[in-house]
């Protein structure tokens, strides 16, 4: 939880990346400042407010309970990787999965690969709808099913509460071995 101003001077348990265990320290003014990036992996937030992957929009967004604008801490410069399709041979099962946070917040690379493989195995290699069905299945599995405690995945964890968009792009084309 976030430390509050009324706790200044009190002792708290803490641990940093250089420690093996926990220790006590007195809460100081600097401890009230939130780090630029808070959280880890998919749950990381800029100033504990907005997802790190959100680089566009929200121009007037401010850090919670302050007058600090978030926009100067965001970059709209994308990280780009080039994959030369001509360097490798591709079969109809070789795909690129593009998905929004709604997919990646609740699934990992291995789960996505397994789901796509499962769907593609159920269709003929020259059936172009197999990629649409794979994308559709990823969306459904990421959302989960509505139960009395909200949207739940098959493992009973919370389903994605975010928008989910998925594209499954064939690298070799349907039925095309290059």
C-alpha positions as CSV (number, residue, x, y, z in Angstrom):
1,X,0.0,0.0,0.0
2,X,1.0,3.6,-0.4
3,X,2.6,5.4,2.6
4,X,0.6,8.3,3.8
5,X,1.8,11.7,5.2
6,X,0.5,11.0,8.7
7,X,2.9,8.0,8.9
8,X,6.1,10.2,8.8
9,X,8.5,9.2,11.5
10,X,6.9,5.8,12.2
11,X,8.7,2.6,11.6
12,X,7.9,0.3,8.7
13,X,9.2,-2.9,7.2
14,X,10.9,-2.6,3.9
15,X,13.1,-4.4,1.4
16,X,15.0,-3.3,-1.7
17,X,16.6,-5.1,-4.6
18,X,20.0,-5.5,-2.8
19,X,18.6,-7.2,0.3
20,X,17.9,-10.9,1.1
21,X,15.4,-10.2,3.9
22,X,13.4,-7.4,5.4
23,X,14.5,-4.6,7.8
24,X,12.9,-1.7,9.7
25,X,13.3,2.0,8.8
26,X,11.7,5.3,9.8
27,X,9.4,6.8,7.2
28,X,11.0,10.0,5.8
29,X,9.6,12.7,3.4
30,X,11.4,11.0,0.4
31,X,9.4,7.8,1.1
32,X,6.2,9.6,0.3
33,X,7.3,10.3,-3.3
34,X,6.1,7.7,-5.7
35,X,8.8,6.3,-8.1
36,X,8.5,7.2,-11.7
37,X,7.7,3.6,-12.6
38,X,5.7,1.7,-10.0
39,X,4.9,-2.0,-10.3
40,X,6.3,-4.8,-12.4
41,X,5.7,-6.3,-15.8
42,X,2.2,-5.9,-17.1
43,X,1.1,-4.1,-14.0
44,X,3.7,-1.4,-14.2
45,X,2.4,2.2,-14.0
46,X,3.9,5.6,-14.6
47,X,3.6,7.5,-11.3
48,X,1.2,4.8,-10.2
49,X,-1.4,6.3,-12.5
50,X,-1.3,5.1,-16.1
51,X,0.0,1.9,-17.8
52,X,3.5,2.2,-19.1
53,X,2.4,1.1,-22.6
54,X,0.0,4.1,-22.9
55,X,2.0,6.7,-24.8
56,X,-0.8,8.5,-26.6
57,X,-3.7,10.6,-25.4
58,X,-4.6,11.5,-21.8
59,X,-2.9,14.9,-22.3
60,X,-4.5,16.4,-19.2
61,X,-4.1,13.4,-16.9
62,X,-2.6,14.2,-13.5
63,X,-1.0,12.0,-10.8
64,X,-3.5,11.0,-8.2
65,X,-3.9,13.7,-5.5
66,X,-1.4,16.1,-7.1
67,X,-1.0,18.7,-9.8
68,X,1.7,16.8,-11.6
69,X,0.9,16.1,-15.3
70,X,1.7,12.6,-16.6
71,X,2.3,13.5,-20.3
72,X,5.9,14.7,-19.9
73,X,6.8,11.3,-18.6
74,X,5.4,9.4,-21.6
75,X,7.0,8.8,-24.9
76,X,5.2,8.2,-28.2
77,X,8.4,6.8,-29.8
78,X,7.7,3.1,-30.4
79,X,10.1,0.2,-29.9
80,X,10.5,-1.4,-33.4
81,X,11.9,-4.7,-34.3
82,X,12.4,-5.8,-38.0
83,X,11.7,-9.4,-38.9
84,X,12.8,-10.3,-42.4
85,X,10.2,-12.7,-43.7
86,X,12.5,-13.8,-46.6
87,X,15.2,-15.2,-44.2
88,X,13.1,-18.1,-43.1
89,X,10.7,-20.7,-44.5
90,X,7.2,-20.4,-43.1
91,X,4.3,-22.8,-43.0
92,X,0.6,-21.9,-42.6
93,X,0.9,-22.4,-38.8
94,X,3.6,-19.7,-38.4
95,X,1.8,-16.6,-37.2
96,X,2.3,-13.3,-35.6
97,X,-0.1,-12.5,-32.8
98,X,-0.8,-8.7,-32.2
99,X,-2.9,-8.0,-29.1
100,X,-3.8,-5.2,-26.8
101,X,-3.3,-5.1,-23.0
102,X,-6.6,-6.9,-22.6
103,X,-5.0,-10.0,-24.0
104,X,-1.5,-9.8,-22.5
105,X,-2.6,-8.8,-19.0
106,X,-4.2,-12.2,-18.5
107,X,-2.2,-14.5,-20.7
108,X,1.5,-15.1,-21.4
109,X,3.4,-16.0,-24.6
110,X,3.3,-19.7,-24.0
111,X,-0.5,-19.7,-23.3
112,X,-1.2,-17.7,-26.4
113,X,1.0,-20.0,-28.5
114,X,-0.7,-23.1,-27.1
115,X,-4.2,-21.6,-27.8
116,X,-3.3,-20.6,-31.4
117,X,-1.8,-24.1,-32.1
118,X,-4.9,-25.8,-30.7
119,X,-7.2,-23.8,-33.0
120,X,-5.0,-24.1,-36.1
121,X,-4.8,-27.9,-35.7
122,X,-8.6,-28.0,-36.0
123,X,-8.6,-26.5,-39.5
124,X,-7.1,-27.4,-42.9
125,X,-3.9,-25.5,-43.7
126,X,-5.6,-23.8,-46.7
127,X,-8.6,-22.5,-44.7
128,X,-8.1,-18.8,-44.3
129,X,-10.8,-18.5,-41.6
130,X,-8.5,-20.4,-39.2
131,X,-6.7,-17.2,-38.3
132,X,-9.9,-15.3,-37.6
133,X,-11.1,-18.2,-35.4
134,X,-7.8,-18.2,-33.5
135,X,-8.0,-14.5,-32.8
136,X,-11.7,-14.8,-31.8
137,X,-10.8,-17.7,-29.4
138,X,-8.0,-15.7,-27.8
139,X,-10.4,-12.8,-27.1
140,X,-13.0,-15.2,-25.6
141,X,-10.5,-17.0,-23.4
142,X,-9.0,-13.7,-22.2
143,X,-12.4,-12.3,-21.3
144,X,-13.5,-15.5,-19.6
145,X,-17.0,-16.3,-18.6
146,X,-19.4,-14.2,-16.4
147,X,-19.9,-15.7,-13.0
148,X,-21.3,-14.3,-9.8
149,X,-17.9,-12.9,-8.9
150,X,-17.3,-11.3,-12.3
151,X,-15.6,-12.4,-15.4
152,X,-13.4,-15.5,-14.7
153,X,-10.9,-17.4,-16.7
154,X,-10.8,-21.2,-16.8
155,X,-8.4,-21.2,-13.8
156,X,-10.9,-19.0,-11.9
157,X,-8.6,-15.9,-12.0
158,X,-10.1,-12.6,-13.1
159,X,-10.7,-12.2,-16.8
160,X,-9.5,-9.1,-18.5
161,X,-11.3,-6.0,-17.6
162,X,-9.7,-4.1,-20.5
163,X,-10.6,-3.8,-24.1
164,X,-9.3,-6.9,-26.0
165,X,-8.3,-6.7,-29.7
166,X,-6.3,-9.5,-31.3
167,X,-5.0,-10.1,-34.8
168,X,-3.5,-13.4,-35.9
169,X,-1.4,-12.7,-39.0
170,X,-0.2,-15.7,-41.1
171,X,3.5,-15.3,-42.0
172,X,3.4,-17.8,-44.8
173,X,-0.1,-17.3,-46.0
174,X,-2.9,-19.9,-45.9
175,X,-1.7,-23.2,-47.4
176,X,1.4,-21.5,-48.7
177,X,4.7,-23.1,-47.8
178,X,7.4,-20.6,-48.6
